[in-house]
Amino acid sequence: MKKITLAASIMLALAGSAHAFDLGSMISAGTDALKAATLSDADVKALAAQSSAQMDKENKVAAPSSAYGKRLAKIVKGLDSEDGTKLNFKVYQTKDVNAFAMADGTVRVYSGLLDKMDDDQVRFVIGHEIGHVKLGHTKKAMQVAYGTSAARKAAAGSGNAAAAELSSSEIGGFAEAVVNAQFSQSQESDADAYGLDFLKRHNYKLDGGPSALRKLAELYGNDSSMLASHPAPGDRAVKLEKLIQTKYQ
């Protein structure tokens, strides 16, 4: 079904165009469509490395000697790898309350998150974000981003100037699309459970999970969180508390 959907996207982008098309753009679009459907783990890691490097260039990175750098180093002390992946950590200086992880071991924590959460809560968020990677959610996000790229390049090949401008977006735009991907409620719940296992594996406090989610509820309300697709954070906290009682006690 994914291959059909990607092909359909390309055809829709071309529909109704009376302009001559650029064969090179069309071939590139077809390549991206195929890539979206066949993205390997090695592809994902390579793309993650390029994306994180670009994101680091586009964001203000806190120096290791800064207050934020020192605090994150303290929070993740001894946390060198997770499930076979070597981790590397940096702080982005921004008011956004966010964090993300990528398949190459990149973990980026925003200073806004550090301002709002205590150490145990931040550790859960880190585990949650790593969970999205380990559970294959970010790989799916990359497939979607590639599918979008294919449709844009097909439209660019039709001679449409606006579409051609969109098709020229480079790795920074791709990285941003992946970092800001909206995960389903099921994926968020699975990443929460992974985050709790992460806390247990590394001997962190389990109550950092429910506590972090309650903090999100405090900041954004319990009807919706930062993204509309997320289940309410207060409800997620209750679910994690039940999981702690049934699985770890």
C-alpha positions in Angstrom: 0.0 0.0 0.0 2.8 2.4 0.7 4.3 2.0 -2.8 0.8 2.7 -4.3 0.3 5.8 -2.1 3.7 7.2 -3.0 3.1 6.6 -6.7 -0.3 8.2 -6.4 1.2 11.3 -4.7 3.5 11.8 -7.7 0.7 11.4 -10.2 -1.4 13.9 -8.3 1.4 16.4 -8.3 1.6 16.1 -12.1 -2.1 16.1 -12.8 -3.4 18.9 -15.0 0.0 20.2 -15.9 0.4 21.3 -19.5 4.1 22.2 -19.1 7.0 20.2 -20.3 8.6 18.1 -17.6 12.2 17.8 -16.5 13.2 14.1 -16.9 16.0 14.5 -14.4 13.5 15.6 -11.7 11.1 12.8 -12.5 13.9 10.2 -12.2 15.0 11.8 -8.9 11.4 11.7 -7.7 11.0 8.0 -8.6 14.2 7.3 -6.8 13.0 9.0 -3.6 9.6 7.2 -3.8 11.4 3.9 -4.0 13.8 4.9 -1.2 10.8 5.8 1.0 9.5 2.3 0.6 12.8 0.5 1.0 14.7 2.6 3.6 17.2 0.3 5.3 18.5 0.7 8.9 21.8 1.7 7.4 20.1 4.4 5.4 18.3 5.6 8.5 21.6 5.9 10.4 23.3 7.7 7.5 20.4 10.2 7.2 20.3 10.7 10.9 24.0 11.6 11.0 23.6 14.1 8.2 20.4 15.5 9.7 21.9 15.9 13.2 25.0 17.6 11.8 22.8 20.1 9.9 20.5 20.7 13.0 23.6 21.4 15.1 24.7 24.1 12.5 21.2 25.7 12.5 20.8 25.8 16.3 22.7 27.5 19.1 24.5 24.7 20.9 25.3 25.2 24.5 29.0 24.8 25.3 29.9 21.9 27.5 31.3 24.4 30.0 28.0 26.3 30.2 25.4 25.8 32.9 23.2 23.9 30.6 26.0 21.8 29.2 27.2 20.9 32.7 23.7 20.0 33.9 23.0 17.7 31.0 26.4 16.0 31.5 25.4 15.4 35.1 22.0 14.1 34.1 23.4 11.5 31.6 26.6 10.7 33.5 27.5 7.1 32.7 24.9 6.8 30.0 27.2 6.0 27.1 25.0 3.7 25.0 21.5 2.4 24.7 20.6 -1.0 23.2 23.8 -1.2 21.2 23.8 2.4 20.1 26.5 4.8 21.2 24.9 8.1 22.4 26.0 11.7 22.0 24.3 14.5 23.8 24.0 18.3 23.3 21.8 21.1 24.5 20.0 23.5 22.1 19.6 26.9 23.6 15.9 27.7 22.9 12.8 28.3 25.0 11.0 25.3 23.3 10.2 22.5 25.7 11.4 19.6 23.6 14.0 16.9 22.9 14.7 14.4 20.1 16.8 11.4 19.4 18.0 9.9 16.1 19.2 6.5 14.9 22.9 7.5 14.9 22.8 8.0 18.7 22.1 11.7 18.5 20.2 13.0 21.5 19.4 16.7 21.7 17.7 18.3 24.7 16.3 21.9 24.5 17.2 24.3 27.3 13.5 25.1 27.6 13.0 21.5 28.7 15.8 21.7 31.2 14.3 24.9 32.6 10.9 23.3 33.2 11.8 19.7 34.4 14.0 18.2 37.1 16.8 15.7 36.3 14.6 12.5 36.7 11.9 14.0 34.4 14.5 14.9 31.8 15.9 11.3 31.9 12.4 9.9 31.2 12.0 12.3 28.2 15.4 11.1 26.9 14.3 7.5 27.2 11.0 8.3 25.6 12.7 9.9 22.6 15.2 7.0 22.2 12.2 4.7 22.3 10.8 6.4 19.2 14.0 5.4 17.4 14.3 1.9 18.8 10.7 1.1 18.1 11.0 2.2 14.4 8.8 5.3 14.7 11.5 7.7 13.4 12.2 5.4 10.5 8.6 5.6 9.5 8.8 9.4 9.8 11.8 9.4 7.4 9.8 7.3 4.9 7.0 9.9 5.0 9.6 12.7 4.5 11.0 10.8 1.5 7.6 10.3 0.1 6.9 14.1 0.4 10.3 14.8 -1.3 9.3 12.5 -4.2 6.0 14.3 -4.8 7.7 17.7 -4.7 10.3 16.6 -7.2 7.7 15.2 -9.5 5.8 18.5 -9.3 9.1 20.4 -10.0 9.6 18.3 -13.1 6.3 19.5 -14.4 7.7 23.0 -14.7 5.8 24.5 -11.8 8.1 27.2 -10.3 6.6 27.1 -6.8 6.9 23.3 -6.7 10.4 23.5 -8.0 11.3 25.8 -5.1 9.9 23.3 -2.7 11.8 20.5 -4.3 15.2 22.2 -3.7 14.9 21.9 0.1 18.0 20.2 1.5 18.8 18.1 4.4 17.9 20.8 7.0 14.3 20.7 5.9 14.3 17.0 5.9 15.7 16.9 9.4 13.2 19.4 10.7 10.4 17.3 9.2 11.6 14.2 11.0 12.3 16.0 14.3 8.8 17.5 14.3 7.0 14.4 13.1 3.7 13.7 14.7 3.5 10.2 16.2 0.3 8.3 16.7 -1.2 7.9 20.2 -0.2 4.2 20.0 3.4 5.1 19.2 3.4 7.7 22.0 2.2 5.1 24.5 4.8 2.5 23.3 7.5 5.2 23.6 6.3 5.9 27.2 6.6 2.3 28.1 10.1 2.1 26.5 11.0 5.2 28.5 10.0 3.5 31.7 12.0 0.4 30.9 14.9 2.8 30.1 14.7 4.3 33.6 14.7 0.8 35.1 17.6 -0.5 33.0 19.8 2.4 34.0 18.7 2.5 37.7 17.0 5.9 37.4 13.9 6.7 39.4 10.8 5.3 37.8 8.6 8.1 39.1 10.4 10.4 36.7 8.1 9.1 34.0 4.7 10.0 35.5 6.1 13.1 36.9 7.4 14.3 33.5 4.0 13.7 31.9 2.2 15.6 34.7 4.6 18.5 34.1 3.5 18.5 30.5 -0.1 18.5 31.6 0.6 21.4 33.9 2.3 23.3 31.0 -0.1 22.5 28.2 -3.3 21.1 29.8 -4.6 17.6 29.8 -6.8 17.8 26.7 -3.9 17.9 24.3 -0.2 18.3 24.5 2.3 20.0 22.2 1.0 18.0 19.3 -2.6 17.3 18.7 -1.9 13.6 17.9 -0.5 12.9 21.4 -2.8 11.3 24.0 -3.4 13.7 27.0 -0.2 13.7 29.2 -2.2 13.4 32.4 -3.8 10.2 31.1 -0.4 8.9 30.0 0.9 9.6 33.6 -1.9 7.5 35.1 -1.2 4.7 32.6 2.5 4.7 33.5 1.7 4.7 37.3 -0.4 1.5 36.7 2.4 0.0 34.7 4.9 0.7 37.5 2.6 -1.1 40.0 2.0 -4.1 37.8 5.4 -4.6 36.2 8.0 -3.4 38.7 6.4 -3.9 42.1 
